[in-house]
Amino acid sequence: MEETKEGFIRGLGLLDSTMIVAGSMIGSGIFIVSADISRQVGSPGWLLVVWIVTGLLTMIGALSYGELAAMMPKAGGQYVYLREAFSPFWGFLYGWTYFLVIQTATIAAVAVGFGRYSGVLFPSISETNYLIEPIRLGSTSYAFSLSTAQIVGIVMIAFLTWMNTRGLKIGKFVQNTFTFAKTGSLIALIVLGIIVGLAWHGDIAAVNFGNMWGVRGGLQDVGGGLTAAAGFGLFVGICVAQTNSLFSADAWNSITFTAGEVKDPKRNIPLSLALGTGLVITLYLLANVAYLVTLRFEDIQKVASDRVATATADVIFPGAGAAIMAIAIIVSTFGCNNGLILSGARAYYAMAKDGLFFKSAGELNKNSVPAWGLVIQGIWAAFYVLPKTVKTAADGKISYGNLYGDLLTYVISAALIFYILTIIGIFVLRMKQPDAERPYKAFGYPIVPALYVVGASVILVVLFVYQTTATWPGLLIVLTGVPVYFIWKSMAEKTDLTDAKAK
């Protein structure tokens, strides 16, 4: 296999790259979030519209990123694109947010999801089966705990981190195996759901699709007292719902971080982005069709714990749906986290090479992978499994949430800002580097990428106006990177000066 000048091994073919894209996208979101979306938009038709909007934005984003990936086929992905288009400062702000929350909190969330669904098969694994009861931090709204589900999540992160330090070959084998398995499970759910729904529950499909646009059921306040019952409230609801659907379809850019290990990257990265996102978005839309032919829309809105896929599986296999979906989600989350863990460390590698991250993260081990980057990421992600948020009801009853859940809610808007900036970066680089080799050019340039910028910006504005408590904290998280950037930059400059004097 070809070895790059950095020491990476180009061992990822088109199939492997596509599996990283698809496998990193499919976690547990598609099996759950449609319940929340249905409360935000209030009708079957608008539920499908939300997923169509997500699909269009994701596909346009992926097809646009292909130009940047083919132009700069090196480890680091989005960090490198922002650095080259704007400046190292903007690249670092993304990379810092990516490490601090986006990637590591997502890994923690997926790991706890793995533990939670393992509990369906093994009841002793539970978020309420504590080895260490929640310890509240003074009078704050935060606590630390250690339950059996949290232990399973931490073990999962540690195992996949260790396994990926053993080399790319092992990591891609796990990715391919689990992505094939979970894609097959999702396809089976879709096909059986549609067949069983239409054959034995045709009345449900008739009700849902016979009145696709009529708003009904329990509606959620999407901000400012608005609900989907009013026209403008529906528009706001569709925008707010994107936080669920876009998050479920996120991580499609994972392959760009591993560009230094892709064979014929100028061809295979753009292709894998198109194939992987196209496959997943199609399956996501069809999964929602399957939900709508097996479950009344009002039942989707109020299904227990938002487990829409489990309720659908129960219709297909009465009494066995919970166990079947638990197995499917266990497989799905394991494969998802492998892709996230594998790709994330490559971003920190590029940052470290620029003197903007821990130096050890910029070194490859004997297996040609950034082992210390993997370890640092694994430690921070495992830490996120432990903190809890504490909520006290009016009656004095205490309930617990997960800190990583709040953080991910906060940075969804911030992540969208970076996606918009990266697409704008295509326009900037066309002006800054007009003669640069572009083996693949963004589909429909300049109109299609511009549509992404406009559409995503509209969603962003709505989120900042109507979901203030869930968006503005995300900007503060991003801004924590400002002093860190100047500290690391100063340290790097001192190191370079010392090295120069030594010579």
C-alpha positions as CSV (number, residue, x, y, z in Angstrom):
1,M,0.0,0.0,0.0
2,E,1.1,3.6,-0.7
3,E,2.6,5.5,2.2
4,T,2.2,9.3,2.3
5,K,5.1,11.6,3.2
6,E,3.4,12.1,6.6
7,G,3.6,8.3,7.2
8,F,-0.1,7.5,6.7
9,I,-1.0,4.4,4.8
10,R,-3.5,4.8,2.0
11,G,-5.6,1.8,2.8
12,L,-9.1,3.0,2.3
13,G,-10.8,2.2,-1.0
14,L,-14.1,3.6,-2.3
15,L,-16.2,1.0,-0.5
16,D,-14.3,1.6,2.8
17,S,-14.7,5.4,2.4
18,T,-18.4,5.1,1.7
19,M,-18.8,2.9,4.7
20,I,-17.2,5.5,6.9
21,V,-19.6,8.1,5.6
22,A,-22.7,6.0,6.0
23,G,-21.6,4.3,9.2
24,S,-20.8,7.6,10.9
25,M,-24.2,9.0,10.0
26,I,-26.4,6.1,11.1
27,G,-26.4,6.1,14.9
28,S,-29.6,6.0,17.0
29,G,-31.2,9.3,15.9
30,I,-33.3,7.9,13.0
31,F,-34.9,5.4,15.4
32,I,-36.0,8.1,17.8
33,V,-36.1,11.8,16.7
34,S,-39.2,11.5,14.4
35,A,-41.4,11.6,17.5
36,D,-40.1,15.0,18.5
37,I,-40.2,16.3,15.0
38,S,-43.9,15.1,14.7
39,R,-44.7,17.3,17.7
40,Q,-42.9,20.2,16.2
41,V,-44.6,20.2,12.8
42,G,-47.9,18.4,13.5
43,S,-48.7,16.4,10.4
44,P,-47.3,13.5,8.3
45,G,-46.7,15.6,5.3
46,W,-44.6,18.2,7.1
47,L,-42.7,15.4,8.9
48,L,-41.6,14.1,5.5
49,V,-40.8,17.7,4.4
50,V,-38.4,18.1,7.4
51,W,-36.5,15.0,6.3
52,I,-36.5,16.2,2.6
53,V,-35.1,19.5,3.6
54,T,-32.4,17.8,5.7
55,G,-31.7,15.5,2.8
56,L,-31.3,18.3,0.4
57,L,-29.0,20.3,2.7
58,T,-26.9,17.2,3.5
59,M,-26.5,16.2,-0.2
60,I,-25.7,19.7,-1.3
61,G,-23.2,20.0,1.6
62,A,-21.5,16.7,0.7
63,L,-21.4,17.4,-3.1
64,S,-19.9,20.8,-2.3
65,Y,-17.3,19.5,0.2
66,G,-16.2,17.1,-2.6
67,E,-14.4,20.0,-4.3
68,L,-12.5,20.9,-1.2
69,A,-11.6,17.3,-0.4
70,A,-10.3,16.6,-3.9
71,M,-8.4,19.8,-3.9
72,M,-6.8,19.2,-0.5
73,P,-6.7,15.4,0.0
74,K,-4.8,15.5,3.3
75,A,-5.6,14.6,7.0
76,G,-7.7,17.2,8.8
77,G,-10.7,17.7,6.6
78,Q,-12.9,20.7,7.6
79,Y,-10.1,22.2,9.8
80,V,-7.8,22.3,6.8
81,Y,-10.5,23.8,4.5
82,L,-11.3,26.7,6.9
83,R,-7.6,27.3,7.6
84,E,-6.9,27.6,3.8
85,A,-10.0,29.6,2.9
86,F,-9.9,32.1,5.8
87,S,-7.0,31.7,8.3
88,P,-5.5,29.4,10.9
89,F,-7.7,31.2,13.5
90,W,-10.9,30.1,11.9
91,G,-9.6,26.6,11.3
92,F,-8.7,26.4,15.0
93,L,-12.0,27.7,16.3
94,Y,-13.7,24.8,14.4
95,G,-11.1,22.3,15.5
96,W,-11.4,23.4,19.1
97,T,-15.2,23.2,19.1
98,Y,-14.9,19.9,17.3
99,F,-12.7,18.4,20.0
100,L,-14.3,20.2,23.0
101,V,-17.9,19.2,22.2
102,I,-19.0,18.3,18.7
103,Q,-17.0,15.0,18.3
104,T,-16.3,14.0,21.9
105,A,-19.8,14.7,23.3
106,T,-21.3,12.8,20.3
107,I,-19.1,9.8,21.0
108,A,-20.2,10.0,24.6
109,A,-23.9,10.2,23.6
110,V,-23.6,7.3,21.2
111,A,-21.7,5.2,23.9
112,V,-24.4,5.8,26.5
113,G,-27.1,5.0,23.9
114,F,-25.2,1.7,23.4
115,G,-25.3,1.0,27.1
116,R,-29.0,2.1,27.4
117,Y,-30.1,-0.3,24.7
118,S,-27.9,-3.1,26.0
119,G,-30.1,-2.8,29.1
120,V,-33.1,-4.1,27.1
121,L,-31.3,-7.4,26.7
122,F,-29.5,-7.3,30.1
123,P,-31.6,-5.6,32.7
124,S,-28.7,-5.1,35.1
125,I,-27.3,-2.6,32.7
126,S,-29.3,0.6,33.5
127,E,-28.8,4.3,33.9
128,T,-30.5,4.0,37.3
129,N,-28.5,1.0,38.5
130,Y,-25.8,3.0,40.3
131,L,-22.5,1.9,41.6
132,I,-21.9,5.5,42.6
133,E,-25.1,7.5,43.3
134,P,-25.2,11.0,41.8
135,I,-23.0,13.3,43.8
136,R,-24.2,16.9,43.5
137,L,-21.6,19.6,43.0
138,G,-22.6,22.0,45.8
139,S,-25.8,23.9,45.0
140,T,-25.2,23.7,41.3
141,S,-27.4,21.9,38.8
142,Y,-24.7,19.4,38.0
143,A,-23.7,16.0,39.5
144,F,-21.4,13.1,38.8
145,S,-22.5,9.4,38.9
146,L,-21.5,6.0,37.7
147,S,-24.2,3.6,36.6
148,T,-23.8,0.2,34.9
149,A,-24.9,1.9,31.6
150,Q,-22.2,4.5,32.0
151,I,-19.6,1.8,32.7
152,V,-20.7,0.0,29.5
153,G,-20.4,3.3,27.6
154,I,-16.9,4.0,28.9
155,V,-15.7,0.5,28.2
156,M,-17.1,0.8,24.6
157,I,-15.1,4.1,24.1
158,A,-11.9,2.6,25.6
159,F,-12.2,-0.6,23.5
160,L,-12.8,1.1,20.2
161,T,-10.1,3.7,20.9
162,W,-7.6,0.9,21.7
163,M,-8.6,-1.1,18.6
164,N,-8.1,1.9,16.3
165,T,-4.6,2.4,17.7
166,R,-3.8,-1.0,16.3
167,G,-4.0,0.3,12.7
168,L,-6.3,1.3,9.9
169,K,-6.9,-2.2,8.7
170,I,-8.6,-3.2,11.9
171,G,-10.6,0.0,12.1
172,K,-11.9,-0.3,8.6
173,F,-12.8,-4.0,9.0
174,V,-15.0,-3.1,12.0
175,Q,-16.5,-0.1,10.2
176,N,-17.4,-2.2,7.1
177,T,-18.8,-5.1,9.0
178,F,-21.0,-3.0,11.3
179,T,-22.1,-0.6,8.6
180,F,-23.3,-3.5,6.4
181,A,-25.1,-5.0,9.4
182,K,-26.9,-1.9,10.5
183,T,-27.8,-0.8,7.0
184,G,-29.3,-4.2,6.4
185,S,-31.2,-3.9,9.7
186,L,-32.6,-0.5,8.6
187,I,-33.5,-1.8,5.2
188,A,-35.3,-4.8,6.8
189,L,-37.3,-2.4,9.1
190,I,-38.3,-0.3,6.1
191,V,-39.3,-3.2,3.8
192,L,-41.1,-5.2,6.5
193,G,-42.7,-2.1,8.0
194,I,-44.2,-1.0,4.6
195,I,-45.3,-4.5,3.7
196,V,-46.9,-5.3,7.0
197,G,-48.4,-1.8,7.4
198,L,-50.0,-1.8,4.0
199,A,-51.1,-5.4,4.1
200,W,-52.6,-5.6,7.6
201,H,-52.9,-1.9,8.8
202,G,-54.0,-0.2,5.6
203,D,-56.4,1.9,7.6
204,I,-53.5,3.6,9.4
205,A,-51.8,4.5,6.1
206,A,-55.1,5.8,4.7
207,V,-55.6,8.1,7.7
208,N,-52.0,9.4,7.7
209,F,-51.6,9.9,4.0
210,G,-55.3,10.7,3.3
211,N,-54.8,13.9,5.4
212,M,-51.1,14.5,5.1
213,W,-51.2,18.2,5.8
214,G,-53.8,18.5,8.5
215,V,-52.2,19.6,11.7
216,R,-53.2,17.4,14.6
217,G,-52.2,15.8,17.9
218,G,-50.1,17.2,20.7
219,L,-48.1,20.2,19.5
220,Q,-44.8,21.5,20.9
221,D,-44.0,25.1,21.7
222,V,-41.2,25.8,19.2
223,G,-40.4,29.2,20.7
224,G,-42.1,32.4,21.6
225,G,-45.4,30.5,22.3
226,L,-45.6,29.5,18.6
227,T,-46.8,26.0,17.5
228,A,-47.4,24.4,14.1
229,A,-51.2,25.3,14.4
230,A,-50.3,28.7,12.9
231,G,-48.7,29.3,9.5
232,F,-45.6,31.1,10.8
233,G,-45.4,28.7,13.8
234,L,-45.2,25.9,11.3
235,F,-42.4,27.5,9.4
236,V,-40.5,28.0,12.7
237,G,-41.3,24.4,13.7
238,I,-39.8,23.1,10.4
239,C,-36.6,25.1,11.1
240,V,-36.4,24.1,14.7
241,A,-37.0,20.4,13.8
242,Q,-33.8,20.5,11.7
243,T,-31.8,20.4,15.0
244,N,-33.2,16.8,15.3
245,S,-33.0,15.7,11.7
246,L,-29.7,17.4,10.8
247,F,-28.0,15.9,13.9
248,S,-29.3,12.5,13.0
249,A,-27.7,12.9,9.5
250,D,-24.5,14.6,10.7
251,A,-21.0,13.2,10.6
252,W,-21.1,12.7,6.8
253,N,-17.9,14.8,6.6
254,S,-16.0,12.2,8.6
255,I,-14.2,10.8,5.6
256,T,-12.6,14.2,4.9
257,F,-10.6,13.9,8.1
258,T,-9.1,10.6,6.9
259,A,-8.3,11.9,3.4
260,G,-4.6,11.2,4.0
261,E,-5.5,7.5,4.1
262,V,-7.8,7.2,1.1
263,K,-6.6,5.6,-2.1
264,D,-6.9,7.9,-5.1
265,P,-8.5,10.5,-2.8
266,K,-9.2,13.0,-5.6
267,R,-11.7,10.5,-7.0
268,N,-12.8,8.4,-4.1
269,I,-13.6,11.1,-1.5
270,P,-16.1,13.0,-3.6
271,L,-17.6,9.8,-4.8
272,S,-17.9,8.3,-1.2
273,L,-19.5,11.6,0.0
274,A,-22.1,11.4,-2.7
275,L,-22.8,7.6,-2.4
276,G,-22.7,7.5,1.4
277,T,-25.0,10.5,2.0
278,G,-27.3,9.5,-0.9
279,L,-27.8,6.0,0.6
280,V,-28.4,7.2,4.2
281,I,-30.8,10.1,3.3
282,T,-32.8,7.7,1.1
283,L,-33.1,5.2,3.9
284,Y,-34.0,7.9,6.4
285,L,-36.9,9.2,4.3
286,L,-38.1,5.6,3.7
287,A,-37.9,4.8,7.4
288,N,-40.3,7.7,8.1
289,V,-42.6,6.3,5.4
290,A,-42.5,3.0,7.2
291,Y,-43.4,4.7,10.5
292,L,-46.3,6.4,8.9
293,V,-47.8,3.2,7.4
294,T,-47.6,1.3,10.7
295,L,-48.4,3.9,13.3
296,R,-51.1,6.5,13.7
297,F,-49.5,10.0,13.5
298,E,-50.9,10.8,17.0
299,D,-49.2,7.7,18.3
300,I,-45.9,8.7,16.8
301,Q,-46.2,11.9,18.7
302,K,-46.6,10.2,22.1
303,V,-44.7,6.9,21.7
304,A,-42.9,5.9,24.9
305,S,-39.5,7.4,25.3
306,D,-39.8,8.5,21.6
307,R,-38.8,5.0,20.4
308,V,-40.7,5.2,17.1
309,A,-38.7,2.4,15.5
310,T,-39.3,0.1,18.4
311,A,-43.1,0.8,18.1
312,T,-42.9,0.0,14.4
313,A,-41.0,-3.2,15.1
314,D,-43.7,-4.2,17.6
315,V,-46.2,-3.9,14.8
316,I,-44.1,-6.2,12.6
317,F,-43.2,-8.6,15.4
318,P,-45.7,-8.3,18.2
319,G,-44.1,-8.5,21.6
320,A,-40.6,-8.8,20.2
321,G,-40.1,-5.3,18.8
322,A,-38.2,-4.0,21.8
323,A,-35.6,-6.8,21.8
324,I,-35.2,-6.7,18.0
325,M,-34.7,-3.0,17.8
326,A,-32.3,-3.1,20.8
327,I,-30.1,-5.5,18.9
328,A,-30.3,-3.3,15.8
329,I,-29.4,-0.1,17.7
330,I,-26.6,-1.8,19.6
331,V,-25.0,-2.8,16.3
332,S,-25.7,0.7,14.9
333,T,-24.2,2.6,17.7
334,F,-21.1,0.4,17.9
335,G,-20.4,1.0,14.2
336,C,-21.2,4.7,14.4
337,N,-18.8,5.2,17.3
338,N,-16.0,3.3,15.5
339,G,-16.3,5.7,12.6
340,L,-16.4,8.8,14.8
341,I,-13.4,7.7,16.9
342,L,-11.4,6.7,13.8
343,S,-11.9,10.0,12.0
344,G,-11.8,12.4,14.9
345,A,-8.1,11.8,15.7
346,R,-7.1,12.8,12.2
347,A,-8.4,16.4,12.8
348,Y,-6.3,16.8,16.0
349,Y,-3.3,15.4,14.0
350,A,-3.6,18.3,11.5
351,M,-4.0,20.8,14.3
352,A,-1.0,19.5,16.2
353,K,1.1,19.7,13.1
354,D,0.3,23.4,13.0
355,G,1.3,23.8,16.6
356,L,-2.3,24.3,17.7
357,F,-3.0,21.1,19.7
358,F,-1.1,18.8,22.0
359,K,2.2,17.9,20.2
360,S,1.8,14.2,20.8
361,A,-1.4,14.2,18.8
362,G,0.6,15.0,15.7
363,E,2.7,11.9,15.8
364,L,2.0,8.5,14.2
365,N,2.7,5.2,16.1
366,K,4.2,2.1,14.5
367,N,0.8,1.2,13.1
368,S,0.8,4.5,11.1
369,V,-2.1,6.0,13.1
370,P,-2.3,9.1,15.5
371,A,-2.5,7.0,18.6
372,W,-2.1,9.9,21.1
373,G,-4.8,11.8,19.3
374,L,-7.1,8.8,19.7
375,V,-6.2,8.5,23.4
376,I,-6.8,12.2,24.2
377,Q,-10.1,12.1,22.4
378,G,-11.1,8.9,24.2
379,I,-10.3,10.3,27.6
380,W,-12.3,13.5,27.0
381,A,-15.2,11.5,25.5
382,A,-15.2,9.1,28.4
383,F,-15.3,12.0,30.9
384,Y,-18.5,13.3,29.2
385,V,-20.2,10.1,30.2
386,L,-20.0,10.9,33.9
387,P,-21.6,14.4,34.5
388,K,-25.3,14.7,35.0
389,T,-27.7,17.6,34.9
390,V,-30.0,18.0,37.9
391,K,-33.6,19.2,37.6
392,T,-35.9,19.8,40.5
393,A,-39.6,19.7,39.8
394,A,-42.2,21.9,41.5
395,D,-43.1,19.1,43.8
396,G,-39.4,18.7,44.9
397,K,-38.8,15.6,42.8
398,I,-35.3,15.4,41.4
399,S,-34.6,14.0,37.9
400,Y,-31.3,13.6,36.1
401,G,-30.2,14.3,32.5
402,N,-26.9,14.0,30.7
403,L,-24.5,17.0,30.4
404,Y,-23.4,15.9,26.9
405,G,-27.1,16.2,25.7
406,D,-27.2,19.9,26.7
407,L,-23.8,20.6,25.2
408,L,-24.8,18.9,21.9
409,T,-28.0,21.0,21.8
410,Y,-25.9,24.1,22.3
411,V,-23.4,23.4,19.5
412,I,-25.8,22.2,16.8
413,S,-26.2,25.9,15.8
414,A,-22.4,26.4,16.1
415,A,-21.7,23.4,13.9
416,L,-24.1,24.8,11.3
417,I,-22.2,28.1,11.3
418,F,-19.0,26.2,10.5
419,Y,-20.7,24.2,7.7
420,I,-21.9,27.5,6.2
421,L,-18.4,29.0,6.5
422,T,-16.9,26.0,4.8
423,I,-19.3,26.2,1.9
424,I,-18.5,29.9,1.6
425,G,-14.9,28.8,1.6
426,I,-15.4,27.3,-1.8
427,F,-16.2,30.7,-3.2
428,V,-13.3,32.3,-1.4
429,L,-10.8,29.7,-2.6
430,R,-12.1,30.0,-6.2
431,M,-10.9,33.7,-5.9
432,K,-7.7,33.1,-3.8
433,Q,-6.5,30.1,-5.7
434,P,-8.1,30.2,-9.2
435,D,-5.4,28.0,-10.7
436,A,-5.4,25.3,-8.1
437,E,-6.1,21.8,-9.4
438,R,-9.7,20.9,-8.9
439,P,-10.3,17.3,-10.0
440,Y,-13.9,17.6,-8.9
441,K,-15.9,20.8,-8.9
442,A,-18.8,21.5,-6.6
443,F,-22.1,20.4,-8.2
444,G,-24.1,23.3,-9.6
445,Y,-21.6,25.9,-8.6
446,P,-22.3,28.7,-7.8
447,I,-26.1,28.4,-7.5
448,V,-26.3,25.1,-5.6
449,P,-23.7,25.9,-2.9
450,A,-25.3,29.3,-2.6
451,L,-28.7,27.7,-1.9
452,Y,-27.1,25.8,0.9
453,V,-25.7,29.0,2.4
454,V,-29.1,30.7,2.2
455,G,-31.2,27.8,3.4
456,A,-28.9,27.0,6.3
457,S,-28.6,30.7,7.3
458,V,-32.4,31.0,7.4
459,I,-32.6,28.0,9.8
460,L,-29.8,29.5,11.8
461,V,-31.5,32.8,12.2
462,V,-34.7,31.1,13.3
463,L,-32.8,29.1,15.9
464,F,-31.1,32.1,17.4
465,V,-34.4,34.1,17.6
466,Y,-36.7,31.3,18.8
467,Q,-34.4,28.9,20.6
468,T,-32.2,31.3,22.4
469,T,-31.4,29.1,25.4
470,A,-30.3,26.3,23.1
471,T,-28.2,28.4,20.7
472,W,-26.4,31.4,22.3
473,P,-24.5,29.1,24.8
474,G,-23.0,27.4,21.7
475,L,-21.4,30.6,20.6
476,L,-19.8,30.9,24.1
477,I,-18.4,27.4,23.7
478,V,-16.9,28.4,20.4
479,L,-15.5,31.7,21.9
480,T,-13.6,29.7,24.6
481,G,-11.3,28.8,21.7
482,V,-10.1,32.4,21.2
483,P,-7.7,32.7,24.2
484,V,-6.7,29.1,23.7
485,Y,-5.7,29.8,20.1
486,F,-3.4,32.7,21.1
487,I,-1.9,30.7,23.9
488,W,-1.1,27.7,21.7
489,K,0.1,30.0,18.9
490,S,2.5,31.8,21.3
491,M,3.8,28.5,22.6
492,A,4.4,27.2,19.0
493,E,6.2,30.4,18.1
494,K,8.5,30.1,21.1
495,T,9.2,26.5,20.2
496,D,10.1,27.4,16.7
497,L,12.4,30.2,17.9
498,T,14.1,27.8,20.3
499,D,14.6,25.2,17.6
500,A,16.0,27.9,15.2
501,K,18.5,29.0,17.8
502,A,19.6,25.4,18.5
503,K,20.4,25.1,14.8
